[in-house]
């Protein structure tokens, strides 16, 4: 994904009060956005959905048509899309996990409609668009990473390791950056791009994933506040929203 595309996505997201950092990641160069971020955009854009239309209903497959409307300066804009989910083909279910083909089909259709109405269609994809997108979520990747297991060391070596560990900063013992370290690095960033690059960095995503949800949210809010302080718009305006959908 080029820097030009990054800027285009960031500008559109900004009209809905959403930063690029913390909402978007890349899968082999493709930009992917969280479903929850799209839900927030739908609220900000006042998107309304018609009742979904069932196109196909099978035990292992669902195809649903969704239509959405977004108010604009010249009246409502309308877009529609189809969401599909077929177990074993484009919707994988593992182990004892329950399969919800209708819910997944509706979610995919709504996300596509939101992307179209918000002017993001063709620039990025929803995390639910493909299994590999969801599996690559930074928080899930970090959570599923196998723990490194070291072979037992001799008693003398273990005592030395304990002594050395006592001298390590807590962040290093936790295997990543601490909340204080991340917020300090955010404060040191001198541009919107610097904050965005920091938040999108793989090591930052891994550190956020290892934090408790409350701390993770605090860091993301701190990054958003820093973006605002550097000139990123905190709230969407009628002018910027009109430009985004023009």
C-alpha positions as CSV (number, residue, x, y, z in Angstrom):
1,X,0.0,0.0,0.0
2,X,1.5,3.3,-1.1
3,X,1.9,6.4,1.0
4,X,-0.6,8.1,-1.3
5,X,-3.2,5.5,-0.5
6,X,-2.4,5.7,3.2
7,X,-3.0,9.4,3.1
8,X,-6.2,9.0,1.2
9,X,-7.5,6.5,3.7
10,X,-6.4,8.6,6.7
11,X,-8.1,11.7,5.2
12,X,-11.4,9.9,4.8
13,X,-11.3,8.2,8.2
14,X,-10.6,11.6,9.8
15,X,-13.9,13.0,8.4
16,X,-15.6,10.4,10.7
17,X,-13.3,11.1,13.7
18,X,-11.3,7.9,13.3
19,X,-7.5,7.7,13.0
20,X,-5.6,5.4,10.7
21,X,-3.4,4.2,13.6
22,X,-5.0,1.5,15.6
23,X,-7.8,0.9,13.1
24,X,-6.0,-0.3,10.0
25,X,-3.3,-2.9,9.4
26,X,-1.9,-4.6,6.3
27,X,-2.0,-8.2,5.0
28,X,0.5,-8.7,2.2
29,X,0.1,-5.0,1.2
30,X,-3.7,-5.0,1.5
31,X,-5.2,-2.5,3.9
32,X,-7.7,-4.1,6.4
33,X,-9.9,-2.3,8.9
34,X,-11.6,-3.5,12.0
35,X,-15.3,-4.3,11.9
36,X,-15.9,-2.2,15.0
37,X,-14.3,0.8,13.3
38,X,-16.7,0.5,10.4
39,X,-19.6,0.3,12.9
40,X,-18.4,3.6,14.5
41,X,-18.2,5.2,11.1
42,X,-21.7,4.1,10.3
43,X,-23.0,5.9,13.4
44,X,-21.0,9.0,12.6
45,X,-22.3,9.0,9.0
46,X,-25.9,8.3,10.2
47,X,-26.1,5.4,7.8
48,X,-29.5,3.6,7.9
49,X,-30.0,0.0,6.7
50,X,-33.1,-1.5,5.2
51,X,-34.2,-4.9,6.4
52,X,-31.9,-7.5,4.9
53,X,-33.1,-9.7,2.0
54,X,-32.4,-13.4,2.2
55,X,-31.1,-14.5,-1.2
56,X,-30.1,-18.0,-0.3
57,X,-30.7,-20.0,2.9
58,X,-29.0,-23.4,3.4
59,X,-27.8,-25.2,6.4
60,X,-24.1,-24.4,5.6
61,X,-24.6,-21.3,3.4
62,X,-26.3,-17.9,3.6
63,X,-26.4,-15.1,1.0
64,X,-27.9,-11.8,2.1
65,X,-28.6,-8.5,0.3
66,X,-28.2,-5.4,2.3
67,X,-29.1,-1.8,1.3
68,X,-27.9,1.3,3.2
69,X,-28.7,5.0,3.0
70,X,-26.5,7.9,4.1
71,X,-27.8,11.5,4.3
72,X,-25.9,14.1,2.2
73,X,-26.1,17.7,1.1
74,X,-28.2,16.7,-2.0
75,X,-30.3,14.0,-0.3
76,X,-29.7,10.4,0.6
77,X,-27.1,8.3,-1.1
78,X,-27.9,4.7,-1.4
79,X,-25.7,1.7,-1.9
80,X,-26.3,-2.1,-1.8
81,X,-24.1,-5.1,-1.5
82,X,-24.4,-8.9,-1.1
83,X,-22.7,-10.8,1.7
84,X,-22.1,-14.5,1.5
85,X,-20.8,-17.2,3.9
86,X,-20.3,-20.8,3.0
87,X,-18.8,-23.1,5.6
88,X,-15.5,-24.6,4.3
89,X,-15.2,-22.3,1.4
90,X,-15.1,-18.7,2.5
91,X,-16.1,-19.2,6.1
92,X,-13.9,-21.5,8.2
93,X,-15.1,-22.9,11.5
94,X,-12.7,-24.9,13.7
95,X,-13.1,-27.3,16.5
96,X,-16.3,-26.8,18.5
97,X,-16.7,-23.3,17.4
98,X,-20.4,-22.6,16.4
99,X,-21.1,-21.5,12.9
100,X,-23.3,-18.4,12.3
101,X,-23.5,-18.2,8.5
102,X,-26.4,-15.7,8.5
103,X,-24.7,-13.4,10.9
104,X,-21.4,-13.5,9.0
105,X,-23.2,-12.9,5.6
106,X,-25.0,-9.9,7.0
107,X,-21.9,-8.5,8.6
108,X,-19.9,-8.8,5.4
109,X,-22.7,-7.2,3.4
110,X,-23.1,-4.3,5.9
111,X,-19.3,-3.7,6.0
112,X,-19.2,-3.5,2.2
113,X,-22.1,-1.0,2.1
114,X,-20.4,1.2,4.8
115,X,-17.2,1.1,2.8
116,X,-19.0,2.3,-0.3
117,X,-21.0,5.0,1.4
118,X,-17.9,6.3,3.3
119,X,-15.8,6.5,0.1
120,X,-13.4,3.7,1.2
121,X,-14.5,1.0,-1.2
122,X,-11.5,-0.1,-3.2
123,X,-9.0,1.3,-0.7
124,X,-9.3,-1.2,2.1
125,X,-11.3,-4.2,3.2
126,X,-13.2,-5.2,6.3
127,X,-11.5,-7.8,8.6
128,X,-14.5,-10.1,8.0
129,X,-14.1,-10.1,4.2
130,X,-11.7,-13.1,4.4
131,X,-10.6,-15.5,7.1
132,X,-7.0,-14.7,6.5
133,X,-7.7,-11.0,7.2
134,X,-9.3,-11.8,10.6
135,X,-6.5,-14.3,11.4
136,X,-3.9,-11.6,10.8
137,X,-5.4,-9.2,13.3
138,X,-2.4,-7.8,15.3
139,X,-4.1,-8.6,18.7
140,X,-4.9,-12.2,17.7
141,X,-1.5,-12.8,16.2
142,X,0.2,-11.7,19.4
143,X,-2.2,-13.7,21.6
144,X,-1.7,-16.9,19.6
145,X,2.0,-16.7,19.4
146,X,3.5,-19.7,21.1
147,X,5.3,-19.0,24.3
148,X,9.0,-19.5,24.1
149,X,10.0,-22.4,26.4
150,X,13.7,-22.5,27.5
151,X,15.3,-25.7,28.6
152,X,15.9,-26.0,32.4
153,X,19.2,-24.4,33.3
154,X,21.5,-25.7,36.0
155,X,20.8,-24.4,39.5
156,X,23.7,-22.0,39.4
157,X,22.7,-20.6,36.1
158,X,19.1,-20.2,37.3
159,X,20.2,-18.2,40.3
160,X,22.2,-15.9,38.0
161,X,19.3,-15.5,35.7
162,X,17.0,-14.5,38.7
163,X,19.5,-12.0,39.8
164,X,19.8,-10.5,36.3
165,X,16.0,-10.5,35.9
166,X,15.7,-8.4,39.0
167,X,17.8,-5.7,37.3
168,X,15.7,-5.7,34.1
169,X,13.0,-3.0,33.6
170,X,9.5,-4.4,33.9
171,X,8.9,-3.8,30.2
172,X,11.7,-6.0,29.1
173,X,10.5,-8.8,31.5
174,X,7.1,-8.6,29.9
175,X,8.7,-9.0,26.5
176,X,7.5,-5.7,25.1
177,X,7.1,-2.0,25.5
178,X,5.2,-0.8,28.6
179,X,2.3,1.6,28.6
180,X,4.6,4.4,29.9
181,X,7.2,3.7,27.2
182,X,4.7,3.8,24.4
183,X,3.0,7.0,25.6
184,X,6.5,8.6,25.9
185,X,7.3,7.6,22.3
186,X,3.9,8.9,21.1
187,X,4.7,12.2,22.9
188,X,8.1,12.4,21.1
189,X,6.5,12.0,17.7
190,X,6.6,15.3,15.9
191,X,4.2,14.7,13.0
192,X,0.9,12.9,12.3
193,X,2.8,10.5,10.0
194,X,5.3,9.7,12.8
195,X,2.4,8.8,15.2
196,X,0.7,6.7,12.6
197,X,3.9,4.8,11.7
198,X,4.6,4.2,15.3
199,X,1.1,2.8,16.0
200,X,1.2,0.6,12.9
201,X,4.6,-0.8,13.6
202,X,4.5,-4.6,14.2
203,X,6.3,-4.3,17.6
204,X,3.8,-1.7,18.7
205,X,0.9,-3.8,17.7
206,X,2.4,-6.8,19.6
207,X,2.9,-4.7,22.7
208,X,-0.7,-3.4,22.5
209,X,-2.0,-6.9,22.1
210,X,-0.1,-8.0,25.3
211,X,-1.7,-5.2,27.4
212,X,-4.8,-5.5,29.4
213,X,-7.8,-4.1,27.4
214,X,-8.1,-1.0,29.6
215,X,-4.4,-0.1,29.2
216,X,-4.6,-0.7,25.5
217,X,-7.5,1.6,25.1
218,X,-5.7,4.3,27.1
219,X,-2.6,4.1,24.8
220,X,-4.8,4.3,21.7
221,X,-6.7,7.3,23.2
222,X,-3.3,8.9,24.0
223,X,-2.2,8.4,20.4
224,X,-5.5,10.0,19.1
225,X,-5.0,13.0,21.5
226,X,-1.5,13.4,20.1
227,X,-2.7,13.3,16.6
228,X,-5.3,16.0,17.4
229,X,-2.5,18.1,19.0
230,X,-0.5,17.8,15.8
231,X,-3.4,19.0,13.7
232,X,-5.4,15.9,12.9
233,X,-9.1,16.7,13.0
234,X,-10.8,15.4,16.2
235,X,-14.3,15.7,14.8
236,X,-15.8,15.6,11.3
237,X,-17.2,18.7,9.8
238,X,-19.9,19.1,7.1
239,X,-17.3,20.4,4.7
240,X,-14.8,17.5,5.2
241,X,-17.6,14.9,5.0
242,X,-18.9,16.5,1.8
243,X,-15.4,16.3,0.3
244,X,-15.0,12.7,1.3
245,X,-18.2,11.6,-0.5
246,X,-17.9,13.8,-3.5
